[in-house]
Amino acid sequence: MGGLVSTIEQKMLPVINKVSSQRHLNAVRDGLIATIPLTVIGALFLLLPYIPWPQSYVDFMGNHPELAAKLLIPYTMSLSLLSVYVAFGIGSRLAISYDLDGIAGGISALLAFLMTIGATVTEQGFVLKMTYLGGEGMFTAIITAIFAVEVMHFCKTRNVMIRMPKQVPPNVGSSFESLIPLFITVGTVWVIVHFLGVDINNVIASVITPIFKVSSNSIAAPLLYVILTALMWIFGMHPAVLSSIMSPIWLINAEANMAAAAAGQAIPNIGVQPFIFTFLWIGGGGGTLALCIFMCFSKSKQLKSLGRLSIVPSFFNINEPILFGLPIVLNPILAIPFALGPIVCTIVTYLAFTTGLVPGMGAPTAAVWTLPSLFAGVIATSSLRAAALVIVNFIIYAVIYYPFFKMYEKKLLDQEQESD
């Protein structure tokens, strides 16, 4: 075990730390996190017209389609425009990381993204096509936001900007400083998209579609995610970098699911965040709620005290006290069920969704990861069968953790007796 730990520390840890602190990846992560309130609100309003019980409510909504349409307006203005908010958020965060004006960075990123959207002139006026303003334009928003801010950074480092006299207020001066970079950004995107006729969104979509198919409907992506998460936690490394990489794909798939739900169509994707954070991370990474409950009734004073201190956070899927206090980190006994449990539950959850035992997740962004899994599953799917799946996975975790817990408990009891 010691040799393996040493190898991990020498070979993998520097790489993971470098990736975790990468400027652009952090900006993408922060920009996506900033949209969480929008996605939650949009998903909640999407749920309201389609709550499947009681039947009197269903009948009422069916008889008042105009009310249902009005309830969907917040969903349209949030999720259907998600890439617009993402572009601004990423541009702002990346600009701040370079000590540039955050607002100017956000506006430049937003304009660069909007320049990639097709537009037509109708009798009603100038109309933007909605196709890529939502989740489908996510990667275009990320790329154009990074490009716009990198142009700002390039111009600043080479002093290619309009500088105003010192007497001019700083907010006015910073606006003029971004004028030349913004012109370069807009001009470049205009030439590529509107002069040369390159549909950036279509090109990007054609490249990443295979990735979406794997992440949406294959068991490979969630299996790889839970295995890597388990390995990183076992060796004391926070797996936030993994969710940063997967978040854009999860959001795009979530937007597609909610659009299908709003249209009354079949839910297309299972590759959304609640698949892991609701149905697998019951009590936090590794599904440790069952383990925490065992600890609360342990004969070991140490385990009982830690379990009772950790039980409330565990219900809300926060388990750092167990990961580092038990610990699970670098613990060869508990590392086995910590890695094995999520693998088994991934297979069970995948089969439950693909066979139709549990309906698709039509409101995935409403299932916030800190919401207890039993409730979050029902919210994500609008079905009580999701709660049954959570209970089944919880029992699986309990069965897998129990023998290893008893083994570790015996070890601690022996230590406590020697100490007494």
N, C-alpha and C positions, 0 to 999 in steps of 0.2 A: 504493500500500500504506500509506503514511504517513497519508494522509487517512482511509482506512478504519479504521486503528488509532485515530486521534484520535476518530473518531465513536463507535467502540465504547467507548472509555474515558470519553467524556463522557456518552453516552446509556445504554448497556447496563450498564456496570460498576457504577454506583451502585445500579441496580435489583437486579442479581444479588447484590451484597454485602448489600443490605438483606434480601432474601429468605433468603440463606444464614445470616444472623444472627438471623432471626426466632425468638422464644422458643418458640412452640408447635411450629413445624416442627422445631426442634432437639430438643425433648422427645420428639416422635413418633419421630424418627430414633434417638435414644439408647434409647428404650424398645424399639424393634424390634431394634436391635443387641444389646441385652441378652438377647434370646431366641435368638440364634444357637446357643449350645451346646445348648439344648433341641431346636431343629429338627434339628441335625446328629445328635444321639444318637437322636432319634425316627426319623429317616430311615434310619440305619444298622440299627436293629432291624427296621425295615420291610423292608429288603433281605434280611435273613438267611433268612426262610422262602421267599423267591422267587428265590434265586440260580439262574439257568437252566443252570448247568453245574457239575460234570460230571453226567451222567445219573444216576449212583448216588446223588448228593446229592438230586437232584430226586425220585427214587423214595423215598428215605428220608423226606423231608419229607411226601410224599404219603401215606405209610403211617403217619405220626405227626401227625395233625391237632391233637392236644392240645398237642404241643410247639410247633407253629406258632402256636397261639392264645396260649400263654404268651410267646413271643417278641414278639408284637404288643402286650403290655401296656405297655412303655415308650413305644411309639408312641402308644397311646391316651392315656396320662397326660401326654404332652408336646404333640404336634400337635393332638390332639382337644380340648385345653384351652388352645390357644394364646392366645386372646383374653383369658383370665383373667390370664395372665402379662403380656401386653401392657398391659392396663389398669393393673396395679400398677406396671409399669416406667415408663410415661408419667406417671402421677400422681406417682410419686416424683421423677422428673427435673424435672418442671415445678414442683413444690413447692420443690425445692432452688434452682431458678433465681430464685424469689421470696424466697429466704432463709426459707422455711418448713420445718417438720419433714418430711423426706423420707419417713419411715415412715408418718406420719399422712396425708400426701398419697397415698401408695400404697394404704393401707387404704381411705381415703375413695373413691378412684377405683374400687377393686375392688368395694366394696359397691354403689356407684352402678351399675356395670355389671351385677352379679348381680341387682339389682332389676329389670332389664329382661328377665330370663329367665323364661319361663313355668315354673310349678311345679305339680305335682299331688300329692295325698295318696293313697297306695296302701296295700295291706296290709303292704308292706315298709317303709313310712314315707314321709317327705317326699322327693319325687324332683324333681330339676331336669332339664329337657329339655336334651339335648346339642346340639341343632341349631345353636345360635348360640354355643356355648362355644368352638368351633374357629375356623377362618378366616372362616366366614360372618358371625361377629359382630365382625370386626375394626374396622370403621368405627364401630359402636356403642361399642366399647371405647374408641376414640380420643376420640369426642365426649363420652362420659360422664366420662372421666378428666379432660379439659380443663374440663368444667363443674364437677366436684367441686373441683378445685384453684382455679378462678377464684372460687368461692364462698368458699373459705378465704381467698384473697387479699383479696376484697372485705370480708369481716368483719374481717380484721386491720387493713386501712387505715382502717376506720371504727370500730375498737375495739369491735366487736360480738362479744365473747367473754367467757368466764369466766376471770378472772385470780386465781390463787392467791397467797397470801402468799409473800414472798421466802424464807421458811424451808423451803418445800416444794421437794423436789428438782426440778431442771429437767425431767427426763423425765416426772415425774408432772404437773407444771404444763402441759407442752405437750399432754398427753393431754386435760386439761380444756379447754384453749384450742380444741381442735378439736371440742368437743362440739356447740356451737351451729351451726357451719358444716356438720357432718355431719348434724345434724337437718334443716337446711334442704335439703340435697342429697337425703337419703333421702325426705323428705316430698314434695319436688317430683316426683321420679321415681315415687314411689308413686301420687301423684294422677294423673299423666299415664298411667301404664301400667295400674295396677290399679283405679283409680277411674273414670277416663274411658275406659279400655279401648283405649288407643292402643298398637298393637304397634310399638314404635320400630324393632325389628330388621327387621320386614317393610317398614316405610315406607322405611328407608334402603336395604334390598336392592332395592326397586322403583326407587329413584332411580339407584343405581349399577350396576344390571344392564347397561344399554347400554354403560357404560364397561368393564365386565368383558368383554363380548363383543368389543369392539374390541381390548382389551389381550390377550385370550386367543387369538384366532384370526385377527386381521388383521395384515397386514404393515405397516400404517401406524404402529403404536406403536413397534416396534423401529426402523423407518427413521427416524422423527422423533427417537428417542432417540440413535441413533448420529450423526446429522447435528448435533444440538445439542451432543453431547459433543465431536465433532471441532472445531466452531467455538469452543467455550469453551476447549479446550486450546490451539488455535492462537493464541488471543489471551491466553494465560497465565492463564486462569481455571479453577479446579478445579471439575469438574462434579458434585461431591458433592450439590448441591442437587437434581439430576435423580434420582439414586438414592433420595434421601429422599422425593421425591414418588411414585416408582414402587414403593418397597418394600412398602407395604401391599397393593397389587394383586398383586405378585409372590408375596407370602406367602399370600394368599387362594387364588390359582390353584394354588400349590404344595400347599397342604393338600387341595384338591379332587383334584389328581392322585394324591396318596398315598392318599387314601381310596379312589379308584377302583382303584388298584393292589392295595390290601389286599382289596378285594371281587372282584378278578379281572375288573374291567371295563376298557373301553377308556380310555386316558388322554385327558382332555378338552381340556387347555390346553397351548399352546406358549408362552404369555406368562408365563414364569417366569425367574428371574434367570440360570440357566445358558445360556439361549438367547443372551444377550449376553456374559456374563462367562466362559463356557466356550468356546462355539463361535465367537464373534466377537473377543473380546479375547484373542487368542492371543499371549501375551507382554505383555499390558497393553492399555490403551486405544489404539485405532488398529491393533491387531494387529501390533505392532512386533518380534516375535521374529525374523521373516525378515530385517528390516532390521538387527537387532543381529548376526545371523550373518554377513551381508554385511560389516558393519563389522569383525568379528573377522579377516577375511582381506583387508582393504583395503590398498592401496598407501600410503594416507595414514597417517602416524604417529599423527595426532590421532584419526582414526576407529578405527584398530586398537586403540589404548590404551583408548579409551572403550568400544569394543565388548567387549573382554575383561574390563573391569571390570563391565560391565552384564549379561553373558550369564547369570550365575547368577540374579540377581534376575528377569531376563526370563523364565526358565523357570517362575518362580513368579508370573508376571503382574504384576510390579512394574517399571514402566518410567520412573519419574520421572527417573533419571539420563539417559535418552535424550531425554525430553521437554524438559528444561531444560539438559542438557549438550551435546547435539548442535548446536544445539537444533532441535526441531520447532516450538517456540513462535516465532511471528513469522518463520518461515522460508518464504518464498514457493515455494521449490523442493519441499521435503518436505511442505508443507501439502497439496498436491494428492493424492498417494497416501495420505496420512494420512486424508483425508476420503473418497476414492474407494474404497479397499480395503474398509472396513466396509460401505459401501452395497452393493457387489457381493456380499460374503459374507453379508449379511443376506438378500438375494434367494435365494442358493443354499441357505442354511440353512432358510429358510422353505419352499422347495420340497421339500427333503429330508424335512422333518417332515410336511408336509401331504400328500405323495404316499405316505407310508409307507415310503420308502426307509430311514429311520431311525425306530425305534420311539419312542413318546412318553416323556417324562421322568417316570417314576414315582417317582423319589427325588431331586427337584431340590435339596432343602436339604442333602443329603449331599455335593453337589458344591461344596465351599467354593471361593471365587474364587481363593484363593492356591494351590490344587492345580493342577499342570500340566494343561493342557487335555486332553491325550491320555488321562490317567487319569480326570479329572473327567467327561468325556463318557461313558465306559463306566459309571462309577458312577451317573450320573444316569439312564441309560437301560437299564442292565443288558444292554447289547449292544455287541459289538465294531464294529458298523457305525457307531457314534458316533465311534469312533477314526478310522475311514476318512473321516468327514465333517470331522473336525479336520484331517486330513492334506490333504484337498482344499482347505479354506479356507487352510491354510498355503501351499500351492502358489500359490493365487490371490494372496495377499498378496505372495509372492516375485516373481511375474511383474509385478505392479503397481508394487512398490517399486523393482525393479532398475534400470530406465532413469533414474529420478529420483535414485537413489543414485549411479549412475555420473556423472551430471551434477554432483551436489554434490561427489563425490569429486574430480573434475577441477578444480573450483573451489578446493578446499582444497589439492590438489597444486600448483597454480599459486602459491598463497599461500606454501606451504612452500618452494618453489623460490626464490621471491623473497626470502624470509627467509634462506635459506641463502646 
